[in-house]
Amino acid sequence: MLNLVLFGPPGAGKGTQSEKLILKYNLVHLSTGDLLRSQIAAGTELGLRAKQLMDQGLLVPDEVVIGMIENKLQENQSAAGFIFDGFPRTVPQAEALDQLLAQHNTQITTMVALVVDDEELTRRLLLRGQTSGRPDDQNEELIRRRVKEYNDKTAPVAGYYNQQGKFAAIDGIGNIETIFDHICAEIQQASN
């Protein structure tokens, strides 16, 4: 089973590359944001709990998110693999994900991090903001804060996977197909 963590700051190209990876490797996309929204819409116990917390302006605890991921793993037992998008964001989340996957007799194959410098990220997000309609993509100060938050909080997760020999940094600047080819080469190497 191929299980990928696709990592990178806002604007690094994760969405573009994950679509290509899903098609090539027949992966199930696990986006924590999408999972939360679908569980809330379905009115599940986990969804109702998450909605109650979100309505209070609180973060959804790791165990609720892990529960949602577990539900998705159980629903897709015959999947070729999963691509984790937006999770894990902290080392405790990475540890919890490792424990969950071990219960399903699988593990993370590799974490691929798209590396893009802050100035390029800011430029990309401001461009995206012209068409996305997202206010957080139109305010340079907010963009820089989001990128700093990513750099400060998620760098330890890269270190966690690096210690396991499961980390690959890919230059996220350049031709989309070339970047995709580099990602696929890393996946091939990690799968051997």
LINVENFEN-V852174 format. One record per backbone hydrogen bond with DSSP energy under -0.5 kcal/mol. NH is the residue of the N-H (numbers start at 1). CO is the residue of the C=O. Records with the same first field share a line. If there is no record, write none. Layout:
NH->CO + CO
This chain:
2->80
3->1
4->2 + 82
5->110
6->4 + 84
7->5 + 112
9->114
12->9
17->13
18->14
19->15
20->16
21->17
22->18
23->19
24->20
25->21
26->22
27->22
28->81
29->27
30->28 + 83
31->29
32->30 + 85
35->31
36->32
37->33
38->34
39->35
40->36
41->37
42->38
43->39 + 40
44->39
48->44
49->45
50->46
51->47
52->48
53->49
54->50
55->51
56->52 + 53
57->54
58->53
64->61
65->61
66->62
67->63
68->64
69->65
70->66
71->67
72->68
73->69
74->70
75->71
76->72
77->74
79->76
80->26
82->2
83->28
84->4 + 82
85->30 + 83
86->6 + 84
94->90
95->91
96->92
97->93
98->94
99->95
100->96
101->97
102->98
103->99
104->100 + 101
105->102
106->101
109->3
110->3
111->166
112->5 + 110
113->111 + 168
114->7 + 112
115->113 + 170
116->114
121->117
122->118
123->119
124->120
125->121
126->122
127->123
128->124
129->125 + 137
130->126 + 127
131->128
132->128
133->129
135->133
137->134
138->135
139->135
140->138
143->139
144->140
145->141
146->142
147->143
148->144
149->145
150->146
151->147
152->148
153->149
154->150
155->151
157->154
158->154
159->155
160->156
161->157
162->158
163->159
164->160
165->162
166->161
168->111
170->113 + 168
172->115
174->172
179->175
180->176
181->177
182->178
183->179
184->180
185->181
186->182
187->183
188->184
189->185
190->186
191->187
192->188 + 189
